[in-house]
Amino acid sequence: MAKMLYPEIWNGKTVALSDGHGIGTPGKRTPYIPELGRSIRENEFNRKTVAFLSEILLAHGFRVLLVAPTDQDTSLRDRTNAANRHNADIYVSIHFNAMSFDFDYSRADGISTHVYLGNMKYMSGDLARSIAKYLKQGTKQDWRGYKENNFHELRETNMPAVLTENGFMDDRREALLMIKESYQIETAAEHGQGICDYFNIAWKGANVTEKNWLKRGDTGAKVLEAQRDLKELGHYKGELDGSYGPATEDAVKSFQKEQGIKEDGIFGPNTQKHINAAMDKYTAAEEDEKQMEKNLKETGFKDVEKDSLLQKEITKAKAAGISVGVGNGMFDPNQTITRAEAAALVVRGVEYAMGKEIEIE
């Protein structure tokens, strides 16, 4: 369900914002990054940038419609239907691009803005140029140009619509920008300035880093982002509504208690630091679990990856009944075996080849 955020004084315009994909959308992530011990999900960048952009737009008097405010992968149809139903004046979708799942597949990098086929000559094109003007001025990314595409979000919206690609997940340098808050804020500010320019509204600056804490009574996209993280970590059970009420405060206290830090219910810098670290661990663990399930389907064991050293022999050994691993779907390929275990494996292999058990007199 979409979520409308309201400014103190409305300027008469409503902006629909879409943070591309969902936090768990299959395939929408970087290749594995050894220094992080995990991949970065595209939505990690998209949703945080949208949160910063929301605050900027609210400060400039816009109503902000978040068309995908939950931690689920909201369908494209639901996103565009929400924007149409609320009569949004424009629609902006934030994304991060990719060519493959491999850092060495291509040399593609940079930013681009996208509109529907043939729409660069219409109002969508004006919006794309306004946003691109500031993206090109502010970021150090290569400019890839304006693109016309038959994307659902650009085709099914009843208002000027733009989709931006703000880097490449399979470019090593740009991938790390995805979780760099300064780049998220910079990207949000450039979008915000472009939107203000499009509507001829005076730009007052970003000012998204002035207040670095959240407490009871606060509302908005930053609160929603905190609720999302707390929910994924199992502390928040309430509705993702962007309102810092008793349930959110209790969730923050619960997390603070777990982390052994001051339990004041305020989502301040220290709590944010611990949340970020906890989310990194959570994401890495989830990635590991998905990889193990993939391994189990492909090789028969959770801890044996396809095409790894002796993988085919290990898989054949399981199929032949020579070895069933150590239990719970695990093989433990690097574990040293005892002489007795080695003898048992040899006997099983011989019996499999003979097609019968070895008889003992």
N, C-alpha and C positions, 0 to 999 in steps of 0.2 A: 504493500500500500504506500502510495506517495505521501510525502510529508511537506507541508507548506511552512516556511519560516517567514516571520513578519518583522519588518524594520520598525523603529520607533516612529518615523514619519515616512509614509509611502510616497514614492515619486510617480506612481501610476503605472509602473512597468513590472512585469513578472518574468523572471528568467528560470527556465527549466534546466536543471543540471543533471547530467548522467555520468556517474563514475563507471567507466567501461567494465563489463563482465562482473563476476562475483569473486569473493576471496578464494573459493574452491573450484573455480571453473577449470576443467581439465585442459592442460596444454598451455594455458595463459600464464607463463612464467619464464624466467631466464633459464639458461643452462645452469648446471650445478656450479656454485662458486666456492672453491676450496677455502678461501680465507674467511668466508662466512659459515661454512659448513652446511650450506643449504642453497636452494634456489630462492629467488625473489618473485613473488606473485605480482602479476601486473596490477591487480586491484589494490595492492599495498600503496602504490604510487597514486593510482587514480582516485581512490576514496579520500586520501589525505589531502591531495591537491584540491579536490572538490570542497572539502571541509574548509580549507583556507580561503578558497574563492568565495564560498558562501558568506563568510564573515566580512570579506571585503565588499561584496555586493550589498549586504544588509547595511553596512556603514554608509553606503551611498544611496540608501533609500529604496532599493529594489526588494520586492518580494522574491523569495527563492523557493522554487519547487524542486525538492529532491525526489527524482522519479524512481530511485532505487536505494531507499534509506536503510534497508536491513542488511544483514551479513549473508543473505542468500543471493543466488544468481537470478535476479529479476529478469524475466523474459523481455526481449526487445519490444514485443507487442504491448506488454503491460506498461513499459516505459513511455512509448509514444502515445498510447491511449490516455495515460495520465496527463501528459502535456496538453493534448488536444482537449481533454475534458475540463481542465482548469484554464483554458484559453491563454496559455503562456504566450508572451510576445516574441520570444526567441527560444531556441533549444541549443544547448552546447554540450557535447559529449567529449569527455577527456579520456585519452588512451595512450598506450605506449606500444610501439610497433615491433615487429619481428619478421625475419625472413626464414628462420629455421630454429632448431633446438640445439644448435652447435655454434660456439663462438668463432669457429674457423670456417664456417660455411660461406660467408660473404663478407664484404667490406661495407655493407650498407650502414649508414648512420644518419642522424639529423631529424629535423622537424618538418611537418607539413600540415596544411589545413585542407579539409575535404568538404565538398558540397555535393548535392545530387546532380545527376547528369544534366548538363545544359544550364545549371543554375548560377554560374559565375556572373552572368549578365543581369541577374535579378538581386533581390534583397539579401539572399543567402550569400551571394558573392560579396556584397558590401560588408556584411558581418565578417566573412572570412578575411577580407583585406584589412579590416579594422583590427582584428585580433592578431593577424600575421604581422602587421606593422610593428607591434610592440614585442612579439615573440622574436622577430628578426633583430630588433634593436637590443634586446636584453640578454638573450641566451648566447652562448658561444657555440651552439650547435650549427651544423651545416643546414642551409635552407634548401629543402627538396621541392618547394613550389606548391602551387594550388592544384588540387586533384578533384576530378569529378567522378563520383562512384555511385553505383546502384546499391547503397547500403540501406538497410531497413530504417534506421533512425533518421536518415536524410530523406528517404522517400515517403514515409508514412506520417510525417509531422505536418501539421497545418500552418506552420509558421516558419520563418527563416531558421534554418538549421545548419550547424557546423559541427564537424567532428575533427578534433585535433590529435595528431600523433606527435608525442613530445620526446621522442628518442627511440632507440632500438634496444630491445631486451637482449639481443644476441650480439651486441657490441660491448666489449668488456668495460670500457670507460663509461658509456652511457648507462649500462645496467646498474652500476653502483650509484649513479645519480638518483635512481628511483627511490632509495631510502634516505637520501640526504635531504634533511628538512629545509635547508636553505634553497635547494633547487625546487622543492615543492612550493615553497612560498614565492620564489621568483616566478615560476610558471603561473601560479595563481594570480599574482599581481599583474602580469602581462595580459592574461585573459581578461582580468577585471578592467584594466585600463582600456583595452580594445572594446569591451562592451560599453563602457561609459562613453567612449569616443563615438560609437555607433549611434547611441541615443542622444548625443550632444549634451551629456551630463558632465559637469565639472569634476575632474579627477582630484581627489583629496589625499591620495596616497594609500598605501596598503595598511600600515599600522597593525599588522596581525600579530606582532611579537611583543606589544606593549604589556599585555596581561598574560603572564605565564602560569596561571593557576585557574582552576575551576572550583566552585563551591555551590552549596545549596542555593537555589534561586536562579542560577545561570541557565540559559537556554541557547540552543543553536547547534550548528554542525560540529563544533568541537566537543560539545557534550555528547552528541550522538556517536562520534568517533570513540570517545572514552567508553561509552556503554557497549559498543560493538566489541572492543578489546576485552572488557570485563566479562562479557557474556561468553566469548570464546574460551576464556580462562576458567569459566565455571563459577564466577562470583556474582554475576548479575542475572536475575531471573525475570526482571520486569520487561515492559514494552520498550522497544527502541524508539523513543519519542523525542529525544533531544532536550529533555527537561531534567535538570539536576534536582530531583526531589529526594524524599527519604530513602527510596529503594536504591537510588544511585549512590547516595551517601553511605548507606549500609554496605553496598558492594565494595566501595572504595576502602572502608574500614576493614572489611573481611580480607581484601587483598593485602592491605598494609599489615594486618596481623600475621598473615601467612609469610610475609617477607621480613618480619621482624623490624619494621620501621614504625615511626610515630603514627598512632591510630587517631587521626584528627578528622578523617572524612573529607579532607581537602585534596583535590587532585592537583598537587603542586609539582615543581621540577623533580624532586627526589622520587615521588611516586611515579611520575612519568618515566623517569629513567629505569625504574624497576619494571614498569609495565613493558617498556620496549624490550628489555632483556628477556622477560618472561615470554613475550610474544615471539621473539627469535627462537627460543627453545621449543615453544609449542609448534611453531611452523616447521622447524627442523625435525621434530619427532613425528609430525604428521607426514612429512615428506618421506621419512624413513619407513613408516608404516605402509605407505602407498607403494614404495619401491619393493618392500618385502612381499606384499600381496602380488605384485607384478612378477617378481621372481618365482613365487610359488606356482603361478600359472604356467610360466615358461620353462622352468627347470625342475619343478617338483620340490624345491626347498626354498624357504624364505631368504636364506643367507647365501645363496648361490646365484650370481647374476649370469644371464645368458652370455655366452661367448667368453666367460672368464676362464682362468686356467683350469683345465681338466673338467670343465662343466659338462661336456658331453659324456665323459666317462662316469661322472657322478650320477647324472640323470639315468644313464643306462643301468648303473648298479642298483638304483632304486627300482627301476622297471623290472629288473631280473630278480629282485628280492634279495640281492647280495647285501645291501645296506639300506636301512630305513632311517638313518640319521640318528640324532640324539633325542628325538621327541619334539613335540609341539611344532612340527614343520621345519625344524632346523637341522642342518647337517654339521655345522661347525667345522668347515673345511681346513682350518689351520690348527685344529687340536691334534696333539700328538697321541697316537694310539699305543696301547700296551701290547706286549708279545701275545697275550691271550686273545686280544681283540684282532690282532693281525692273523693269528691262526684261524679264528672263526671266519674271517673274511675269505681266506684262502679256501677253506672247506666249502663255504657257500658257493664260491665260484666254481670249484671242481664239481660239486653236486649239480649245479645249474648246467654245466657243460655235459655231464653224464646223463642228465635227465632223471636221476634217482639219488636217493640218499646213500651215503657210504655206510656200509654195514660194519659193525664192530664185533669181532668174535669174543 
